[in-house]
Every structure is written in C-alpha cells, then in structure tokens.
Amino acid sequence: MADVVNGWGSVPDGVTPAQARVSWVPGNAMVIALTGDLDSTSVPVLASAAALVLERVPRPGVIVIDLDAVTFLTVAGIHALHHATDTAAAAGVTVRIARGRDRVVDRALTATGADAVLDSYPDRLAALAAGIRGEFDNLIRHS
C-alpha cells in the first residue's frame, strides 16, 4: 500500500498540482514517485514525502525520488531535491534521482549542474538496480 501526499492551497490555471506516492520496495528501499509540477508552490509535497519516509522504523537504505511523471521542474524544485538528499544523508540514507522520460527534467538538471551533483539514473529500475549502500562493503568483508 502506498501513502499519497498532495499539494496545498489553490492551484493557478494551467498548473498541474504536485502529488507524491510513497511506496516500499522489497530490498530495503522506498520510492517517492512525484507527479505534476515541482516548483516553489509544490516543494512542501516533496518535503512531506521525504519526512514520511525518514520517520519510518526501520529506515530504508535507499530512497528513490522518481521524476518520471514530473511535467515542470524549477530551481526551487531542484533545491528541494538537494535538501531531501542532504537530510536523508544525515540520517544515513542514500537518495537516488530517477530522471524519467520527460526532457524537461533532464534539461533542468543539466542547466543547473544538478546532474553532476545528484546521484541520478535514467529511470526507477536503474536507480533500484544500483543496490543498497553498504551491500558492496558487506560483499568485500565476507569474501
């Protein structure tokens, strides 16, 4: 079962309200799947979803923020991705960004240089397939 986090307040004409679906993935990972516009009015949706995930006991080893259904991404949205990544890292959790199919997301991440800083993958499956932090270390220790 997934939790859904919705945007707040009124939404201007022509703007798709943001929504986040949070779901557990077997293997100690959680996915935050965002839809709609990720801008200054919808940043609280991502922040609430990330807080919801980080409050879980036990915490996941990896959070994948899936941007496949994001239709618009602003600098405020990118800042929120950085903030979610930093907050999770402070809790010992890795964040991976799944860019998805929309070129809007790729262009925004590239234009701001965020693609060079955030741990990003072409899609959710690639982000999940990258493994959980510590798995490689455990393999080395037990070899």
C-alpha positions as CSV (number, residue, x, y, z in Angstrom):
1,M,0.0,0.0,0.0
2,A,1.2,3.5,-0.8
3,D,0.8,6.8,1.0
4,V,-0.2,9.8,-1.0
5,V,0.9,13.3,-0.2
6,N,-0.9,16.1,-2.0
7,G,-0.1,19.8,-2.6
8,W,-1.7,22.5,-0.5
9,G,-3.6,25.7,-1.3
10,S,-5.0,27.0,-4.5
11,V,-3.5,26.0,-7.9
12,P,-3.3,28.6,-10.7
13,D,-4.9,27.8,-14.0
14,G,-2.7,25.7,-16.3
15,V,-0.6,24.3,-13.4
16,T,-0.7,20.6,-12.5
17,P,-0.8,20.2,-8.8
18,A,2.0,18.1,-7.4
19,Q,1.4,14.8,-5.7
20,A,3.7,12.2,-4.3
21,R,3.1,8.5,-3.9
22,V,5.4,6.8,-1.4
23,S,5.8,3.0,-1.6
24,W,8.1,0.4,0.0
25,V,10.2,-1.7,-2.4
26,P,11.5,-5.1,-1.3
27,G,15.2,-4.9,-0.6
28,N,15.2,-2.0,1.9
29,A,14.3,0.8,-0.5
30,M,11.4,3.3,-0.7
31,V,10.2,5.2,-3.8
32,I,8.8,8.7,-3.8
33,A,7.0,9.0,-7.2
34,L,6.2,12.6,-7.9
35,T,3.7,13.8,-10.4
36,G,2.8,17.3,-11.8
37,D,4.9,20.4,-11.4
38,L,7.8,20.6,-9.0
39,D,8.2,24.3,-8.2
40,S,8.1,26.7,-5.3
41,T,4.4,26.0,-4.6
42,S,4.8,22.2,-4.6
43,V,8.1,21.9,-2.7
44,P,6.2,21.0,0.5
45,V,4.9,17.9,-1.2
46,L,8.4,16.5,-1.7
47,A,9.5,17.7,1.8
48,S,6.5,16.0,3.4
49,A,7.0,12.8,1.5
50,A,10.7,12.7,2.4
51,A,9.9,13.3,6.1
52,L,7.3,10.5,6.0
53,V,9.9,8.1,4.6
54,L,12.6,9.1,7.1
55,E,10.3,8.7,10.1
56,R,9.8,5.0,9.2
57,V,11.3,2.4,11.5
58,P,13.4,0.8,10.3
59,R,14.5,3.4,7.8
60,P,15.2,2.3,4.2
61,G,18.7,2.2,3.0
62,V,17.8,4.0,-0.2
63,I,15.1,6.4,-1.3
64,V,14.5,6.7,-5.0
65,I,12.8,10.0,-6.0
66,D,11.1,9.2,-9.3
67,L,10.6,12.2,-11.5
68,D,9.1,10.3,-14.5
69,A,5.7,12.0,-14.2
70,V,7.0,15.5,-13.3
71,T,5.9,17.9,-16.0
72,F,7.8,21.0,-14.9
73,L,10.9,21.4,-12.8
74,T,12.2,24.8,-11.5
75,V,15.2,25.8,-9.5
76,A,13.1,25.7,-6.3
77,G,12.3,22.0,-7.1
78,I,15.9,21.2,-7.7
79,H,16.8,22.9,-4.4
80,A,14.2,20.6,-2.8
81,L,15.9,17.6,-4.3
82,H,19.2,18.7,-2.9
83,H,17.6,19.3,0.5
84,A,16.0,15.9,0.5
85,T,19.3,14.3,-0.4
86,D,21.2,16.2,2.4
87,T,18.5,15.4,5.0
88,A,18.5,11.7,4.1
89,A,22.3,11.6,4.1
90,A,22.4,13.0,7.6
91,A,20.1,10.1,8.6
92,G,22.4,7.5,6.8
93,V,20.0,7.1,3.9
94,T,21.1,7.3,0.2
95,V,18.9,9.2,-2.2
96,R,18.8,8.5,-5.9
97,I,17.0,10.5,-8.5
98,A,15.2,8.7,-11.3
99,R,15.0,11.3,-14.1
100,G,12.3,9.6,-16.2
101,R,11.3,10.1,-19.8
102,D,10.5,13.8,-19.8
103,R,13.2,16.0,-21.3
104,V,12.0,18.9,-19.1
105,V,13.6,17.2,-16.1
106,D,16.9,16.4,-18.0
107,R,17.2,20.0,-19.2
108,A,16.6,21.5,-15.8
109,L,19.0,19.2,-14.1
110,T,21.7,19.8,-16.8
111,A,21.2,23.6,-17.0
112,T,21.6,24.0,-13.2
113,G,24.5,21.5,-12.9
114,A,22.5,19.3,-10.6
115,D,23.0,16.3,-12.8
116,A,26.7,16.4,-11.8
117,V,25.9,16.5,-8.1
118,L,22.8,14.4,-7.5
119,D,23.0,10.6,-7.8
120,S,20.8,10.3,-10.8
121,Y,19.7,7.5,-13.1
122,P,17.6,7.3,-16.3
123,D,14.6,5.6,-14.6
124,R,13.3,4.0,-11.4
125,L,14.5,0.5,-12.3
126,A,18.1,1.7,-12.9
127,A,18.1,3.5,-9.6
128,L,16.8,0.5,-7.7
129,A,19.2,-1.9,-9.5
130,A,22.2,0.2,-8.3
131,G,21.9,-1.6,-5.0
132,I,21.7,-0.6,-1.4
133,R,24.6,1.4,0.2
134,G,26.8,-1.0,2.2
135,E,26.0,-4.1,0.0
136,F,29.3,-3.8,-1.7
137,D,31.2,-3.3,1.6
138,N,29.4,-6.4,3.0
139,L,30.4,-8.5,0.0
140,I,34.0,-7.4,0.3
141,R,34.1,-8.2,4.1
142,H,32.6,-11.6,3.6
143,S,34.8,-12.7,0.7
